[in-house]
């Protein structure tokens, strides 16, 4: 038979373990959500880099076209859209 202080000590320890398990479950869920958000941001950055390359290629092609055809309207459009370096 447990003494009274042993009983309460075991109950306190069991409560501490249960609380630690709850914190652990909460931390795992929060970590999973943060990992998901990080993955989404990384995907966004990668897609943005790919689109930037396509954008640069399009501008280069339009610039060459404007020079070849001496198209003043296209040159004006490009001048308004492309910020100076």
N, CA, C and O atoms as a Tinker XYZ file with bonds, in Angstrom:
   340  protein
     1  N      0.841000   -1.180000    0.000000    73     2
     2  CA     0.000000    0.000000    0.000000    64     1     3
     3  C      0.883000    1.240000    0.000000    63     2     4     5
     4  O      1.878000    1.318000    0.721000    81     3
     5  N      0.495000    2.203000   -0.826000    73     3     6
     6  CA     1.256000    3.438000   -0.928000    64     5     7
     7  C      0.959000    4.346000    0.257000    63     6     8     9
     8  O     -0.161000    4.425000    0.761000    81     7
     9  N      2.004000    5.014000    0.668000    73     7    10
    10  CA     1.792000    6.031000    1.693000    64     9    11
    11  C      1.184000    7.243000    1.006000    63    10    12    13
    12  O      1.237000    7.379000   -0.217000    81    11
    13  N      0.619000    8.101000    1.799000    73    11    14
    14  CA    -0.083000    9.252000    1.262000    64    13    15
    15  C      0.854000   10.129000    0.421000    63    14    16    17
    16  O      0.456000   10.549000   -0.665000    81    15
    17  N      2.060000   10.421000    0.865000    73    15    18
    18  CA     2.988000   11.275000    0.136000    64    17    19
    19  C      3.452000   10.602000   -1.152000    63    18    20    21
    20  O      3.719000   11.280000   -2.144000    81    19
    21  N      3.551000    9.253000   -1.143000    73    19    22
    22  CA     3.941000    8.529000   -2.354000    64    21    23
    23  C      2.847000    8.630000   -3.417000    63    22    24    25
    24  O      3.116000    8.817000   -4.604000    81    23
    25  N      1.614000    8.502000   -2.954000    73    23    26
    26  CA     0.472000    8.612000   -3.850000    64    25    27
    27  C      0.474000    9.969000   -4.559000    63    26    28    29
    28  O      0.339000   10.039000   -5.781000    81    27
    29  N      0.631000   11.056000   -3.773000    73    27    30
    30  CA     0.602000   12.391000   -4.345000    64    29    31
    31  C      1.827000   12.668000   -5.213000    63    30    32    33
    32  O      1.742000   13.373000   -6.218000    81    31
    33  N      2.952000   12.113000   -4.817000    73    31    34
    34  CA     4.157000   12.272000   -5.634000    64    33    35
    35  C      3.973000   11.598000   -6.993000    63    34    36    37
    36  O      4.313000   12.175000   -8.026000    81    35
    37  N      3.437000   10.378000   -6.993000    73    35    38
    38  CA     3.189000    9.674000   -8.252000    64    37    39
    39  C      2.164000   10.406000   -9.112000    63    38    40    41
    40  O      2.313000   10.472000  -10.332000    81    39
    41  N      1.131000   10.953000   -8.490000    73    39    42
    42  CA     0.132000   11.730000   -9.242000    64    41    43
    43  C      0.749000   12.982000   -9.848000    63    42    44    45
    44  O      0.454000   13.326000  -10.992000    81    43
    45  N      1.595000   13.661000   -9.099000    73    43    46
    46  CA     2.255000   14.862000   -9.612000    64    45    47
    47  C      3.174000   14.508000  -10.773000    63    46    48    49
    48  O      3.218000   15.216000  -11.779000    81    47
    49  N      3.907000   13.410000  -10.630000    73    47    50
    50  CA     4.801000   12.987000  -11.713000    64    49    51
    51  C      4.007000   12.592000  -12.951000    63    50    52    53
    52  O      4.393000   12.928000  -14.071000    81    51
    53  N      2.899000   11.881000  -12.757000    73    51    54
    54  CA     2.059000   11.486000  -13.890000    64    53    55
    55  C      1.473000   12.714000  -14.578000    63    54    56    57
    56  O      1.384000   12.747000  -15.806000    81    55
    57  N      1.075000   13.715000  -13.812000    73    55    58
    58  CA     0.540000   14.948000  -14.391000    64    57    59
    59  C      1.617000   15.679000  -15.182000    63    58    60    61
    60  O      1.346000   16.218000  -16.255000    81    59
    61  N      2.842000   15.696000  -14.651000    73    59    62
    62  CA     3.945000   16.351000  -15.356000    64    61    63
    63  C      4.241000   15.635000  -16.665000    63    62    64    65
    64  O      4.493000   16.288000  -17.677000    81    63
    65  N      4.216000   14.317000  -16.668000    73    63    66
    66  CA     4.457000   13.541000  -17.884000    64    65    67
    67  C      3.345000   13.809000  -18.905000    63    66    68    69
    68  O      3.618000   13.977000  -20.094000    81    67
    69  N      2.089000   13.847000  -18.436000    73    67    70
    70  CA     0.963000   14.114000  -19.341000    64    69    71
    71  C      1.086000   15.509000  -19.938000    63    70    72    73
    72  O      0.825000   15.700000  -21.126000    81    71
    73  N      1.481000   16.486000  -19.127000    73    71    74
    74  CA     1.652000   17.846000  -19.635000    64    73    75
    75  C      2.793000   17.891000  -20.660000    63    74    76    77
    76  O      2.675000   18.554000  -21.690000    81    75
    77  N      3.889000   17.189000  -20.378000    73    75    78
    78  CA     5.020000   17.151000  -21.313000    64    77    79
    79  C      4.604000   16.501000  -22.626000    63    78    80    81
    80  O      5.032000   16.941000  -23.693000    81    79
    81  N      3.785000   15.470000  -22.566000    73    79    82
    82  CA     3.303000   14.831000  -23.794000    64    81    83
    83  C      2.422000   15.792000  -24.591000    63    82    84    85
    84  O      2.508000   15.845000  -25.817000    81    83
    85  N      1.581000   16.546000  -23.896000    73    83    86
    86  CA     0.734000   17.529000  -24.573000    64    85    87
    87  C      1.552000   18.595000  -25.266000    63    86    88    89
    88  O      1.260000   18.965000  -26.403000    81    87
    89  N      2.579000   19.093000  -24.588000    73    87    90
    90  CA     3.452000   20.089000  -25.190000    64    89    91
    91  C      4.173000   19.501000  -26.393000    63    90    92    93
    92  O      4.342000   20.175000  -27.410000    81    91
    93  N      4.596000   18.251000  -26.281000    73    91    94
    94  CA     5.296000   17.594000  -27.384000    64    93    95
    95  C      4.386000   17.462000  -28.607000    63    94    96    97
    96  O      4.817000   17.731000  -29.728000    81    95
    97  N      3.155000   17.060000  -28.406000    73    95    98
    98  CA     2.201000   16.926000  -29.518000    64    97    99
    99  C      1.960000   18.289000  -30.152000    63    98   100   101
   100  O      1.939000   18.409000  -31.377000    81    99
   101  N      1.778000   19.319000  -29.323000    73    99   102
   102  CA     1.561000   20.664000  -29.843000    64   101   103
   103  C      2.771000   21.129000  -30.657000    63   102   104   105
   104  O      2.611000   21.696000  -31.737000    81   103
   105  N      3.966000   20.895000  -30.147000    73   103   106
   106  CA     5.182000   21.320000  -30.841000    64   105   107
   107  C      5.342000   20.592000  -32.174000    63   106   108   109
   108  O      5.783000   21.191000  -33.154000    81   107
   109  N      4.991000   19.312000  -32.222000    73   107   110
   110  CA     5.092000   18.566000  -33.478000    64   109   111
   111  C      4.129000   19.131000  -34.522000    63   110   112   113
   112  O      4.483000   19.268000  -35.694000    81   111
   113  N      2.919000   19.454000  -34.090000    73   111   114
   114  CA     1.942000   20.029000  -35.033000    64   113   115
   115  C      2.406000   21.394000  -35.529000    63   114   116   117
   116  O      2.314000   21.689000  -36.721000    81   115
   117  N      2.896000   22.214000  -34.627000    73   115   118
   118  CA     3.385000   23.538000  -35.023000    64   117   119
   119  C      4.562000   23.400000  -35.979000    63   118   120   121
   120  O      4.664000   24.146000  -36.953000    81   119
   121  N      5.442000   22.460000  -35.708000    73   119   122
   122  CA     6.600000   22.234000  -36.570000    64   121   123
   123  C      6.153000   21.779000  -37.965000    63   122   124   125
   124  O      6.696000   22.228000  -38.974000    81   123
   125  N      5.187000   20.908000  -38.008000    73   123   126
   126  CA     4.674000   20.427000  -39.298000    64   125   127
   127  C      4.083000   21.580000  -40.104000    63   126   128   129
   128  O      4.298000   21.668000  -41.313000    81   127
   129  N      3.338000   22.467000  -39.436000    73   127   130
   130  CA     2.751000   23.612000  -40.131000    64   129   131
   131  C      3.837000   24.550000  -40.650000    63   130   132   133
   132  O      3.746000   25.051000  -41.771000    81   131
   133  N      4.855000   24.784000  -39.840000    73   131   134
   134  CA     5.946000   25.659000  -40.257000    64   133   135
   135  C      6.728000   25.050000  -41.424000    63   134   136   137
   136  O      7.140000   25.763000  -42.339000    81   135
   137  N      6.928000   23.745000  -41.388000    73   135   138
   138  CA     7.622000   23.082000  -42.495000    64   137   139
   139  C      6.819000   23.193000  -43.780000    63   138   140   141
   140  O      7.383000   23.401000  -44.854000    81   139
   141  N      5.506000   23.054000  -43.673000    73   139   142
   142  CA     4.645000   23.177000  -44.847000    64   141   143
   143  C      4.725000   24.596000  -45.415000    63   142   144   145
   144  O      4.819000   24.777000  -46.630000    81   143
   145  N      4.689000   25.589000  -44.547000    73   143   146
   146  CA     4.788000   26.975000  -45.003000    64   145   147
   147  C      6.147000   27.247000  -45.650000    63   146   148   149
   148  O      6.227000   27.933000  -46.669000    81   147
   149  N      7.191000   26.718000  -45.069000    73   147   150
   150  CA     8.531000   26.889000  -45.625000    64   149   151
   151  C      8.643000   26.242000  -47.004000    63   150   152   153
   152  O      9.265000   26.800000  -47.908000    81   151
   153  N      8.047000   25.076000  -47.161000    73   151   154
   154  CA     8.056000   24.393000  -48.455000    64   153   155
   155  C      7.315000   25.218000  -49.502000    63   154   156   157
   156  O      7.766000   25.336000  -50.642000    81   155
   157  N      6.181000   25.784000  -49.112000    73   155   158
   158  CA     5.417000   26.615000  -50.045000    64   157   159
   159  C      6.204000   27.857000  -50.451000    63   158   160   161
   160  O      6.194000   28.247000  -51.618000    81   159
   161  N      6.882000   28.474000  -49.493000    73   159   162
   162  CA     7.671000   29.662000  -49.816000    64   161   163
   163  C      8.841000   29.315000  -50.727000    63   162   164   165
   164  O      9.153000   30.066000  -51.651000    81   163
   165  N      9.482000   28.196000  -50.475000    73   163   166
   166  CA    10.595000   27.779000  -51.325000    64   165   167
   167  C     10.106000   27.514000  -52.748000    63   166   168   169
   168  O     10.775000   27.869000  -53.718000    81   167
   169  N      8.936000   26.890000  -52.864000    73   167   170
   170  CA     8.365000   26.623000  -54.183000    64   169   171
   171  C      8.046000   27.943000  -54.895000    63   170   172   173
   172  O      8.291000   28.075000  -56.094000    81   171
   173  N      7.508000   28.908000  -54.168000    73   171   174
   174  CA     7.192000   30.212000  -54.741000    64   173   175
   175  C      8.458000   30.891000  -55.254000    63   174   176   177
   176  O      8.474000   31.443000  -56.354000    81   175
   177  N      9.518000   30.847000  -54.448000    73   175   178
   178  CA    10.773000   31.466000  -54.863000    64   177   179
   179  C     11.345000   30.798000  -56.106000    63   178   180   181
   180  O     11.848000   31.472000  -57.006000    81   179
   181  N     11.267000   29.488000  -56.151000    73   179   182
   182  CA    11.795000   28.776000  -57.319000    64   181   183
   183  C     10.987000   29.109000  -58.569000    63   182   184   185
   184  O     11.554000   29.330000  -59.640000    81   183
   185  N      9.681000   29.145000  -58.432000    73   183   186
   186  CA     8.842000   29.486000  -59.579000    64   185   187
   187  C      9.074000   30.933000  -60.022000    63   186   188   189
   188  O      9.063000   31.237000  -61.215000    81   187
   189  N      9.281000   31.813000  -59.050000    73   187   190
   190  CA     9.553000   33.218000  -59.387000    64   189   191
   191  C     10.853000   33.338000  -60.164000    63   190   192   193
   192  O     10.940000   34.108000  -61.121000    81   191
   193  N     11.860000   32.584000  -59.759000    73   191   194
   194  CA    13.140000   32.621000  -60.471000    64   193   195
   195  C     12.974000   32.099000  -61.900000    63   194   196   197
   196  O     13.556000   32.647000  -62.836000    81   195
   197  N     12.188000   31.051000  -62.063000    73   195   198
   198  CA    11.948000   30.515000  -63.402000    64   197   199
   199  C     11.206000   31.526000  -64.271000    63   198   200   201
   200  O     11.537000   31.709000  -65.443000    81   199
   201  N     10.202000   32.181000  -63.691000    73   199   202
   202  CA     9.438000   33.173000  -64.444000    64   201   203
   203  C     10.284000   34.399000  -64.761000    63   202   204   205
   204  O     10.108000   35.019000  -65.810000    81   203
   205  N     11.195000   34.750000  -63.871000    73   203   206
   206  CA    12.089000   35.873000  -64.142000    64   205   207
   207  C     12.948000   35.582000  -65.362000    63   206   208   209
   208  O     13.172000   36.463000  -66.192000    81   207
   209  N     13.425000   34.362000  -65.472000    73   207   210
   210  CA    14.236000   33.979000  -66.637000    64   209   211
   211  C     13.406000   34.052000  -67.919000    63   210   212   213
   212  O     13.892000   34.529000  -68.945000    81   211
   213  N     12.173000   33.589000  -67.867000    73   211   214
   214  CA    11.290000   33.666000  -69.041000    64   213   215
   215  C     11.037000   35.129000  -69.400000    63   214   216   217
   216  O     11.046000   35.499000  -70.574000    81   215
   217  N     10.812000   35.951000  -68.384000    73   215   218
   218  CA    10.563000   37.376000  -68.611000    64   217   219
   219  C     11.758000   38.035000  -69.290000    63   218   220   221
   220  O     11.593000   38.812000  -70.231000    81   219
   221  N     12.956000   37.724000  -68.814000    73   219   222
   222  CA    14.168000   38.290000  -69.415000    64   221   223
   223  C     14.320000   37.841000  -70.874000    63   222   224   225
   224  O     14.697000   38.640000  -71.732000    81   223
   225  N     14.030000   36.576000  -71.152000    73   223   226
   226  CA    14.137000   36.070000  -72.520000    64   225   227
   227  C     13.116000   36.752000  -73.427000    63   226   228   229
   228  O     13.418000   37.067000  -74.578000    81   227
   229  N     11.920000   36.978000  -72.916000    73   227   230
   230  CA    10.892000   37.664000  -73.697000    64   229   231
   231  C     11.319000   39.096000  -74.005000    63   230   232   233
   232  O     11.164000   39.569000  -75.131000    81   231
   233  N     11.859000   39.783000  -72.996000    73   231   234
   234  CA    12.311000   41.153000  -73.227000    64   233   235
   235  C     13.447000   41.204000  -74.237000    63   234   236   237
   236  O     13.491000   42.089000  -75.091000    81   235
   237  N     14.360000   40.256000  -74.134000    73   235   238
   238  CA    15.478000   40.204000  -75.069000    64   237   239
   239  C     14.960000   39.985000  -76.498000    63   238   240   241
   240  O     15.409000   40.640000  -77.438000    81   239
   241  N     14.021000   39.066000  -76.642000    73   239   242
   242  CA    13.469000   38.779000  -77.970000    64   241   243
   243  C     12.714000   39.985000  -78.517000    63   242   244   245
   244  O     12.835000   40.307000  -79.699000    81   243
   245  N     11.937000   40.654000  -77.668000    73   243   246
   246  CA    11.208000   41.841000  -78.129000    64   245   247
   247  C     12.159000   42.980000  -78.488000    63   246   248   249
   248  O     11.921000   43.720000  -79.443000    81   247
   249  N     13.238000   43.115000  -77.715000    73   247   250
   250  CA    14.224000   44.150000  -78.026000    64   249   251
   251  C     14.878000   43.887000  -79.373000    63   250   252   253
   252  O     15.044000   44.802000  -80.180000    81   251
   253  N     15.247000   42.643000  -79.612000    73   251   254
   254  CA    15.844000   42.293000  -80.908000    64   253   255
   255  C     14.862000   42.531000  -82.050000    63   254   256   257
   256  O     15.237000   43.014000  -83.118000    81   255
   257  N     13.603000   42.185000  -81.808000    73   255   258
   258  CA    12.570000   42.393000  -82.819000    64   257   259
   259  C     12.382000   43.883000  -83.104000    63   258   260   261
   260  O     12.251000   44.286000  -84.260000    81   259
   261  N     12.370000   44.692000  -82.055000    73   259   262
   262  CA    12.199000   46.139000  -82.237000    64   261   263
   263  C     13.377000   46.734000  -82.986000    63   262   264   265
   264  O     13.198000   47.633000  -83.808000    81   263
   265  N     14.582000   46.244000  -82.710000    73   263   266
   266  CA    15.761000   46.740000  -83.425000    64   265   267
   267  C     15.754000   46.298000  -84.878000    63   266   268   269
   268  O     16.041000   47.087000  -85.777000    81   267
   269  N     15.428000   45.042000  -85.102000    73   267   270
   270  CA    15.450000   44.499000  -86.467000    64   269   271
   271  C     14.425000   45.199000  -87.352000    63   270   272   273
   272  O     14.718000   45.583000  -88.484000    81   271
   273  N     13.207000   45.358000  -86.809000    73   271   274
   274  CA    12.129000   45.948000  -87.604000    64   273   275
   275  C     12.068000   47.470000  -87.469000    63   274   276   277
   276  O     11.244000   48.118000  -88.114000    81   275
   277  N     12.922000   48.031000  -86.649000    73   275   278
   278  CA    12.940000   49.465000  -86.364000    64   277   279
   279  C     11.535000   49.952000  -86.007000    63   278   280   281
   280  O     11.018000   50.921000  -86.564000    81   279
   281  N     10.948000   49.234000  -85.054000    73   279   282
   282  CA     9.580000   49.502000  -84.611000    64   281   283
   283  C      9.621000   50.486000  -83.436000    63   282   284   285
   284  O      9.942000   50.111000  -82.308000    81   283
   285  N      9.294000   51.736000  -83.718000    73   283   286
   286  CA     9.359000   52.782000  -82.690000    64   285   287
   287  C      8.302000   52.573000  -81.605000    63   286   288   289
   288  O      8.546000   52.865000  -80.434000    81   287
   289  N      7.138000   52.073000  -81.989000    73   287   290
   290  CA     6.087000   51.845000  -80.999000    64   289   291
   291  C      6.525000   50.778000  -79.990000    63   290   292   293
   292  O      6.317000   50.931000  -78.786000    81   291
   293  N      7.128000   49.704000  -80.490000    73   291   294
   294  CA     7.607000   48.643000  -79.606000    64   293   295
   295  C      8.764000   49.132000  -78.753000    63   294   296   297
   296  O      8.866000   48.772000  -77.580000    81   295
   297  N      9.636000   49.948000  -79.330000    73   295   298
   298  CA    10.740000   50.522000  -78.551000    64   297   299
   299  C     10.200000   51.394000  -77.416000    63   298   300   301
   300  O     10.699000   51.345000  -76.292000    81   299
   301  N      9.193000   52.177000  -77.719000    73   299   302
   302  CA     8.569000   53.023000  -76.689000    64   301   303
   303  C      7.938000   52.200000  -75.590000    63   302   304   305
   304  O      8.055000   52.515000  -74.406000    81   303
   305  N      7.270000   51.144000  -76.003000    73   303   306
   306  CA     6.659000   50.249000  -75.022000    64   305   307
   307  C      7.713000   49.627000  -74.121000    63   306   308   309
   308  O      7.546000   49.581000  -72.902000    81   307
   309  N      8.783000   49.156000  -74.711000    73   307   310
   310  CA     9.859000   48.545000  -73.939000    64   309   311
   311  C     10.523000   49.568000  -73.019000    63   310   312   313
   312  O     10.895000   49.245000  -71.890000    81   311
   313  N     10.667000   50.778000  -73.495000    73   311   314
   314  CA    11.294000   51.829000  -72.677000    64   313   315
   315  C     10.433000   52.137000  -71.460000    63   314   316   317
   316  O     10.966000   52.424000  -70.388000    81   315
   317  N      9.114000   52.084000  -71.603000    73   315   318
   318  CA     8.236000   52.357000  -70.469000    64   317   319
   319  C      8.178000   51.183000  -69.490000    63   318   320   321
   320  O      7.977000   51.393000  -68.294000    81   319
   321  N      8.349000   49.959000  -69.974000    73   319   322
   322  CA     8.189000   48.772000  -69.134000    64   321   323
   323  C      9.470000   48.359000  -68.419000    63   322   324   325
   324  O      9.409000   47.823000  -67.312000    81   323
   325  N     10.609000   48.595000  -69.021000    73   323   326
   326  CA    11.873000   48.131000  -68.478000    64   325   327
   327  C     12.509000   49.237000  -67.662000    63   326   328   329
   328  O     12.830000   50.288000  -68.216000    81   327
   329  N     12.705000   49.040000  -66.353000    73   327   330
   330  CA    13.355000   50.083000  -65.560000    64   329   331
   331  C     14.828000   50.200000  -65.946000    63   330   332   333
   332  O     15.461000   49.200000  -66.285000    81   331
   333  N     15.373000   51.406000  -65.898000    73   331   334
   334  CA    16.780000   51.574000  -66.248000    64   333   335
   335  C     17.684000   50.897000  -65.231000    63   334   336   337
   336  O     17.354000   50.819000  -64.048000    81   335
   337  N     18.826000   50.407000  -65.699000    73   335   338
   338  CA    19.735000   49.708000  -64.797000    64   337   339
   339  C     20.719000   50.679000  -64.189000    63   338   340
   340  O     21.572000   50.279000  -63.398000    81   339
